[in-house]
Amino acid sequence: MINLQDISKIFTAREVETRALTNINLKIDEGEFVSVMGPSGCGKTTLLNIIGLIETPTSGTYYLDNRKVSHLTERQRTDIRKESFSYVFQSFNLIDELTVRENIELPLIYQKIHSGERTKRVNNLLDRFNLGHRSDYFPQQLSGGQQQRVAVARAIISRPRIILADEPTGNLDSTHGEEIMQLLTSLNEEGTTVVMVTHSKMQAQRAQRIIHLFDGHVVTENFTVPTGI
């Protein structure tokens, strides 16, 4: 599904160049759960952003479903993101002025899904994630774990093929972090491809494969026996 060939990324600011990634070669199959690990500043988030078509590589080629996507226009990248990707962030990124229900529903409004289908999908996810009793609450009225559950529900309501998760448990205690990992693992078992950046070795073991980055290079790849739930 995802095929990166000799991908490099250089950021330039005030004539100073910072090399974030160097000659990355990486393939991710449909239905895989892959963890990306490494120290802060090693290029993990940049790699995730290139996979998700948020950033464009400075050099190299990116194929998604055998289609070359590394140098598409912003409009073309946006269309593919809508079709294929959803994101879960460490900071939740919920909209404070919207209720739980409205936050979850928002991607469907952007996709111009009719109201009856939106209501059906939102209600299903509220039940699945045990958020029905909080549907009219605002994000600041929720615990961190509840906010991240809302963020995951919002990420999957459009039925994406690929979830990109950037430190999805970084702001959570161990109990709520475990809840989110169970949700991601369950989604992967249902067929969703998951690519997750994490600092946690324990959580990385939930994946089938762990990619280790250092100074913008892939230094090791390890296949795992995922830990049980």
N, C-alpha and C positions, 0 to 999 in steps of 0.2 A: 504493500500500500504506500509506504513512505520510503523514498530512496534518495539519500543525500550523497552526492559525489563531489569530493574535494571542496567542500563548503568552507569558505573563510569569510570573516566579518571584521572590518576595520571601521572604527568610529573616529571622526576627525573633528576636533574643536580647537579653534585658535591655532591652527597649523600644527597641532600636536595629534599624532596618530596613536590610537589605542587598539591593539589587536585583540579582539574578544574571542575569535575562533580561528583555528588554523587547520585547513585540509581535513575537515570532518567527513568521514565516510561511514554511513549508518543506514541500515535497512530495518524497517519495522513492519511486521506482517499484520494483516487485518486480524483483529481479535486478540492481539498481544497486550500484555500489561508490562510496560517497561519503566523502570525507575532510573533517574539520572542523579548521580551524586557527585560531590566534590566540594572543595572549600569555597568560601565566599569570594566572588570575583573571578571564578574560573570559567564563566561563560554559560552556566546552566540555563539562566533565564533567556539569554540571547538565543541559545539553541532552541528553546521552546518557542520563542517568538518567530524564529525562522520557519519552524515546522508549521506553526499556526498562521503563516503568511502575514504576520504583523510587521516583521522586519524583512528586508530583502538582503540576500547575501552580497558581499562585495565581489566575490568570485565563486566559481563552482556551479553545479547544476542540481536542482531539486526536482524530482519527479514525484507526483502524487497520482496514484492509479495509472502509472505509465504515461502521464501527461506532464510535459515540462512546464513548471509553474514558477520557476525561480525569478523570472523577469517580466511577470505580467503587470498590467496597469493596476492602479489602486482599485478601480471599479471591478476589474476581473477578480482581483484577490478578495474583495469584499463579497462578491457573489459566491465564491468557493467557501469562504469562511461561514457564510450563512447556511450553506448546504451541508458542510462536513464537520465543523469544529464547534466545540463549546469550551468554556474556560472556567476554572475554579481557582480563586486566588487566596493567598494567605489573609489578606485584609478584607475579605468578604465582598467588598464593592457593591453593597446593597444601596438602594436609593432611599435616603431617610424619610423623604416626603411621601413615599408609597407604602402601603400596607404589605404584609406578607403575601397575600393573594395577588396584589398588583405587581409586586416585584417578580413573582414567579411567572405571571402572565405576560410580562413585557416582551420577551422574544417573539411570542406568537403575534403580538400586535404589529411588530416590525415585519413579520412575514405575511401580514394581512390575512391571517386565519380568521374565519368567521366566529362570531361571539359564542355560538352554541358549542362548537368544537373546543374553543378556548376554555370555556367553563368546565367541560367534561375532563379535559386533560389536567387542568389545575386541581380540580376536586380529587382526581385519582392520585396525584402526587401529594396533596395535603394528607390524604389518608395513609399513603405508603410511608411517608416520613413522619407520621404522628404529629402533624402541624395543624390539624383541623381546628383545634381549640385556640390556636393563635393566628388564625387567618386574617383577622381584622386588626392585629397588633402592628405597630411600627417597629422597625429594626432596633431602635434604642430601648425598646421594652423587652427584648429577648436576651437570653444568655448567649455567650459566644458559640456554644455548640448548636443552639437553635438557629442562630444567624448563618452558620456555615451549612446547616441542613437546608435552609432556604436557598442559599447560593448554589448548592448541588442540584436542588430541585429546578431552579431557574436554568441551570446549565443543561439539564437533560430534557426539558419539556419540549424542545424542538426536535428531539430524537436524533441527536448527532451521531455520526459514525465514530468520531474521535473526541475524547475528553483530554484536554491539556490542563494539568493541575500543578500549580506553582506553590509549593510549600502549603498544601491545603490544611494541614493541622498545626502550622507554626504558631498560631495564636490561641491554641486550645490546650486545656489540661489533658492528661492521659486518657481519662474516661471519654470525653467528648471527641478526642482525637481518634480513639478506637471506633467510635460510632461512624465517623467519616470514612475511615479505612474500610469498615465493613460495607458501607454503601458503595464505595468505588470498586471493591472486590466483587460485590454482587452484580454491579453493572457490567463489569468485565466478563463475568460468567454468563451473562445474557448476550454477549457478543460485541459489546462496545470496546473499541481500542482505547487504552488509557496510557498516557505518557505523563509521568509524575516526577517533578523535581522535589527532592527531600534531603534533609540532613540526617534523618533517622535511619540507622542501619536496620532496626527492627521493622520499621514500616517498609523500607526498600525490599525486604525479604518477601513481602506480599506479591511482588512482581515475579514474572517468569524470567526476567533478565535485568541485570543492573549494569548501567553504563557509568564508568568513572571518568570524570573530566579533571584535568589539571592544566592550568595556564592555557586554556583554549584548545587542548588536545584530548582526544580519547586515549586514555592510557591503558584501560582494561575493560573487558566485557565479561561478565560472569552470568551463566545460567544458574537458576536457583530451583530449589524445590519449595514453592510458596508455602508459607506457614498457614496453618489452619485457622479457621474462624471459631 
